Each structure stands twice: as structure tokens, then as C-alpha cells.
Amino acid sequence: MAVKIRLKRMGKKRNPYYRIVVANATSPRDGRFIEEIGSYDPNQNPSTFSVNEEAAKKWLNNGAQPTEIVQKIFNLAGITK
């Protein structure tokens, strides 16, 4: 089972915010997920995010692959493998 760390879209039309979730690679973007580990709001100036560092490191060590955007957020937060 391939596991990805990716964004789940929430919010109203034209006013999105995202949750950072750990999900099976075959599940839909806004479908089932294993664990929620943070949030990201691109509507703020500057964009705001919060990440549970312990959970993110645990999933990265277990082999979960982050998407490009999530990897950028992790780099800003100082989270590496």
C-alpha cells in the first residue's frame, strides 16, 4: 500500500483552505485518509500553515511520500527525513 502526505481541500468556493493528511495513494483527493497532521491557508497574507512535527516525521520515517506542495511546507517548517 503506497501512502502519500498530501492536501485535502476544504472551505467555500473561491475561498479554499487545506488540511495536510496522510492517505492511501489510490483514495480520492477529498476522500478517506489515515491521519490529519496539519493545515495550510493560502488566503492569508502571508500564507499560514501548522504542522504536527512528530506525526510528520513518523510518517516520513515509515515511507510516506509527500507531494511537491507538502514538501515545500515541510521545508519551511524545518521538517526533513
Secondary structure by P-SEA (a helix, b strand, c coil): ccccbbbbbbccccbbbbbbcccccccccccccccccccccccccccccccaaaaaaaaaaabbbbcaaaaaaaaaacccc
